[in-house]
Every structure is written in structure tokens, then in C-alpha cells.
Amino acid sequence: MATSSAEQRSEGAGLAQGPPRSLPCGAHRRRTKRAPILAAVRPVLHSLGMEVFSTTRFVVRQWQGDEQDARACFAIYSNEAVSRWLERPPYRALDQARAANLRQLERYTRLVGMGWWPITTRVDGEVIGQAALMPMDDEPGEVELGYHVRHDWWGRGVATEVARGAIAHARANLAGYRVVAVTRPHNTGSRRVMEKAGLLYEGATVFKGLESVKYGLP
Ligand SMILES: CC(C)(COP(=O)(O)OP(=O)(O)OC[C@H]1O[C@@H](n2cnc3c(N)ncnc32)[C@H](O)[C@@H]1OP(=O)(O)O)[C@@H](O)C(=O)NCCC(=O)NCCS
């Protein structure tokens, strides 16, 4: 998978410097910052083809289908506030998250440049939400932008930053597709994210049987 983002940057430089050769006897190597560790891991993730795109604070990658990802997915969707906006009951069992991750993995292998992907922090790789670019039903030239943020991360600009990164990824990798987004009219937070990411209001619509509003890139 190609990697792209206007905000993308290389952090491989942390590797070049390397650790000090030796420490004085009895001295403990103290870790003051965690970022350099991820800086070392990021090129590995990238070379394995797991990173989809990145932004200043976040790396959006593929799901791996392992137990850690299942627990992270469960933490997002077992929350009442998140699931209320998605108009479905919160996850009650880890198996629901395991099944969801496998579905996303299957989609990722089937859809080129599209899918639902975990949003991870650049600092320590923690999964804090999910972002998507998915084909729009019945609209062959459109790709739908999606974002779900874990409740304890709301209000910190995650969705806006990742939405902008996803749009940059689509521009670079999904030629011939126009980015659109759909939400329920009263989902003020989601609508604001769309506006801040540069999408324009296109009007009311019915989406998956629900009264909705549609936004899109001009
Ligand atoms: C909607 C959602 C993705 C927003 O994520 P977030 O990371 O908190 O959003 P941001 O921090 O980037 O906020 C973007 C803007 O929306 C505003 N906003 C966020 N949540 C809001 C809310 N509940 N009500 C009103 N405004 C809200 C913010 O104030 C900010 O605007 P500002 O910069 O003008 O102040 C998050 O609340 C969520 O995951 N909701 C559940 C899932 C969902 O509804 N997804 C969208 C489905 S279409």
C-alpha cells in the first residue's frame, strides 16, 4: 500500500544516531521521551506495508487481526456515547471486535486503497479510533470518508486531523474518486469535522434508510 499525506514525514533519523556505546558502571539508561522508540519502529511498520497514511500526531495503519487490536477495537465500540451516534448497540463481547477486525482485514485485501483502519498515536502506537475511505453504495465515482474516535479522545482534534490526512491519501491514491461524507443531521460534531476538513454541504439525503446530510469535496 502506498503511503501518502501532506503531513507525512520521515522519522528514520532517530535510527542513524543510535544508542551510546557504553554507560558508566552503575548508570541506568533513562528514557525521557517515548517518541524516539516509535521513530525506530515506524520505518519497520512502513516497510511491512502496514501504514496507510500518517499525520502530525497519528499513524493510520491496517488492522493486524491480533488480540491486541481486538481489545483496542472493543474499547472504542463498547462505549455508549460512541455507539449512540452509530445507532447500534455497544459491543458487549470481545468476539464482536474480533469479527469486526477480520471483516476490515478482508475488505483491505479486496479494496485497493480503501478500508476501515485503526488510528494510532505516533507517540506510542495506541489505537484510539478508526478512520475510513469506503466506496459509496450506488455512486461509483465517490469514496466515503468515515471517522470514529474513542470517547476519552473526543475534543482533541483527532477526527479533523485524520480526516485531512485521509483526504490527502485519497487525492494521491484514489484517482477518479471524489471524497464525500454522510452523517445524521443532528451529529453536530461530525458535521463540524467535515467542514473543517474542507468538505462542503451538498444537501439532505437518505443513507442506509436514515435521514442524513451529505458533504463533499468541490
Ligand atoms: C464526531 C467525532 C468523530 C468527533 O471527533 P473529535 O476528534 O472529537 O473531533 P475534533 O476534536 O476534530 O472536533 C472537530 C470540531 O467539531 C466540534 N465538535 C466535536 N464534537 C462535537 C459535539 N459533540 N458537538 C458539537 N461540536 C463538536 C469541535 O468543537 C471542533 O470544532 P471547533 O474546532 O470549531 O471547536 C467523535 O465525536 C465521534 O467519534 N463520535 C462518534 C462516532 C461518529 O459520530 N462518527 C461520525 C459518524 S458519520
The ligand as a Gaussian input file, in Angstrom:
#p B3LYP/6-31G(d) Opt

LIG

0 1
 C      -17.759000      13.105000      15.741000
 C      -16.398000      12.706000      16.273000
 C      -15.719000      11.833000      15.229000
 C      -15.572000      13.977000      16.508000
 O      -14.258000      13.581000      16.849000
 P      -13.246000      14.568000      17.589000
 O      -11.876000      14.022000      17.429000
 O      -13.722000      14.827000      18.964000
 O      -13.427000      15.891000      16.708000
 P      -12.474000      17.161000      16.725000
 O      -11.803000      17.281000      18.047000
 O      -11.611000      17.099000      15.499000
 O      -13.502000      18.357000      16.620000
 C      -13.826000      18.974000      15.397000
 C      -14.834000      20.063000      15.621000
 O      -16.098000      19.524000      15.974000
 C      -16.543000      20.094000      17.199000
 N      -17.222000      19.034000      17.919000
 C      -16.744000      17.813000      18.217000
 N      -17.691000      17.116000      18.879000
 C      -18.771000      17.914000      18.990000
 C      -20.060000      17.756000      19.544000
 N      -20.438000      16.627000      20.135000
 N      -20.929000      18.792000      19.473000
 C      -20.576000      19.948000      18.870000
 N      -19.360000      20.163000      18.300000
 C      -18.471000      19.151000      18.377000
 C      -15.286000      20.556000      17.890000
 O      -15.555000      21.571000      18.818000
 C      -14.468000      21.039000      16.725000
 O      -14.907000      22.287000      16.266000
 P      -14.145000      23.660000      16.618000
 O      -12.705000      23.432000      16.240000
 O      -14.828000      24.661000      15.790000
 O      -14.299000      23.849000      18.079000
 C      -16.497000      11.933000      17.622000
 O      -17.331000      12.647000      18.477000
 C      -17.015000      10.533000      17.459000
 O      -16.246000       9.580000      17.284000
 N      -18.357000      10.354000      17.518000
 C      -18.977000       9.036000      17.416000
 C      -18.844000       8.452000      16.025000
 C      -19.399000       9.400000      14.979000
 O      -20.406000      10.061000      15.171000
 N      -18.716000       9.417000      13.846000
 C      -19.168000      10.138000      12.695000
 C      -20.183000       9.293000      12.036000
 S      -20.676000       9.981000      10.497000

